[in-house]
Every structure is written in C-alpha cells, then in structure tokens.
Amino acid sequence: MKVRFQADADFDLTILLATLRREPTIDFRTSIAAGLPGLPDPDVLRLTARDGRVLVTHDRRTMPRFFGAFISQETSPGLLLIPQSLGIAAAVEELIMIWSATEAEEWVNRICVLPL
C-alpha cells in the first residue's frame, strides 16, 4: 500500500502544496482537514494512527518523545521529522521519493529525520 501523509499543525503548508503540485496523486492531508490544530501531541499521534497516515512534522522538540511513548503501547504508521532548515525543494524531493519508492508497511513504528 502507498504511503499516505498527514501534516502536523506546525508543518509548512508550502511544502505540502509544492509536493502536491509536483505529484498530485500523493495522499497528503492538511492538519486543518484532519482537525489537528490545538490538539496535544498524543492525540495527534492517535488520530493519525487511526487514519493510517505517516505524520510529517517540524516538531523535533516534543514529538519524538511522545512518539516513543505512543509506540510502546500502540502501533503507528510512522513519523517523519523535517528540519525547518531543510529547503522546500529538498523536502519535496524527499517526500516524493518516500512515496514512490517505499510502501506504507516499511514505516510502521519508525521515526526518520529527513533528508534520508
């Protein structure tokens, strides 16, 4: 099954839109569409897991800790951390490569910092 992405509330919408512009068939949902803004990290992880989506975030401060706690009790489709210092074009390339070259099952309970 193809990877489906979920943007966290802190995720740069420009990266999401540029990714969809380059590859319109990618399933990449905004945080607003998922109702994530204002939710605490554990709830974001729970909702994202329920929907079978890899969470994409810039939050390197708190999300890894909550992700570790989450996967100790439940299964997650995965977490991609994109440093804000990574350029938009590089982030888009990385996301498209992940989508085109991997399957969703490969990301289960994995955390990865881009670039790969």
C-alpha positions in Angstrom: 0.0 0.0 0.0 1.2 3.5 -0.8 2.3 5.8 2.0 -0.3 8.4 3.0 0.9 11.5 4.7 -0.6 13.7 7.4 0.8 17.2 8.1 1.1 18.2 11.7 -0.3 21.6 12.7 3.3 23.1 12.7 4.1 21.8 9.2 4.9 24.3 6.5 1.9 24.3 4.1 4.2 25.5 1.3 6.0 22.1 1.4 2.7 20.2 1.3 1.3 22.3 -1.6 4.6 22.0 -3.5 4.6 18.3 -3.0 1.1 18.0 -4.4 1.9 20.3 -7.3 4.8 18.0 -8.3 2.8 14.8 -7.7 -0.9 15.3 -7.5 -1.7 11.7 -6.8 0.0 11.7 -3.3 -2.5 11.4 -0.5 -1.2 14.3 1.8 -3.8 15.7 4.2 -3.5 19.1 5.9 -3.8 19.4 9.6 -6.9 21.5 9.2 -8.6 18.8 7.2 -7.8 16.3 9.9 -8.9 18.7 12.8 -5.4 18.6 14.4 -4.7 22.3 15.3 -4.7 22.8 19.0 -4.6 19.1 19.9 -1.8 17.8 22.2 0.8 15.6 20.5 -0.5 12.3 21.9 -3.9 13.0 20.4 -2.3 13.9 17.1 -0.4 10.6 17.1 -3.6 8.7 18.0 -5.7 10.3 15.3 -3.0 9.9 12.7 -2.6 6.2 13.6 -6.3 5.7 13.4 -6.3 7.1 9.9 -3.3 5.0 8.8 -1.1 8.0 7.9 2.5 8.8 8.4 2.8 12.0 10.4 5.0 14.7 8.9 6.2 17.4 11.3 8.9 20.0 12.0 8.5 19.4 15.8 11.8 17.9 16.8 11.5 19.1 20.3 8.5 17.2 21.7 7.1 14.9 19.1 9.9 12.2 19.2 9.4 11.8 23.0 5.6 11.4 22.5 6.1 9.1 19.5 8.3 6.8 21.6 5.7 6.6 24.4 3.0 6.1 21.8 4.7 3.1 20.0 5.4 1.5 23.4 1.6 0.9 23.7 0.2 1.2 20.2 1.1 0.9 16.5 1.9 4.0 14.5 2.1 4.3 10.7 5.4 6.3 11.3 6.8 9.7 11.8 8.9 11.9 9.5 10.7 14.8 11.0 11.7 17.6 8.6 14.1 20.2 10.0 12.9 23.7 9.2 16.4 24.3 7.9 15.8 21.8 5.1 14.9 23.7 1.9 11.4 23.4 0.4 12.7 21.8 -2.8 14.8 19.2 -0.8 11.8 18.4 1.4 9.5 17.9 -1.5 12.1 15.6 -3.2 12.4 13.5 -0.1 8.7 13.2 0.4 8.1 12.2 -3.3 11.0 9.7 -3.1 9.5 8.1 0.1 6.1 8.0 -1.5 7.3 6.5 -4.8 10.0 4.1 -3.6 8.6 2.7 -0.3 5.4 1.0 1.0 3.4 2.1 4.0 4.3 -1.1 5.8 8.0 -0.1 5.8 7.3 2.9 8.0 5.3 1.3 10.8 6.7 2.4 14.2 9.6 4.2 12.5 10.8 7.7 13.1 13.0 9.3 10.5 14.7 12.6 10.2 14.9 14.0 6.6 16.9 14.1 4.5 17.4 10.3 4.4 
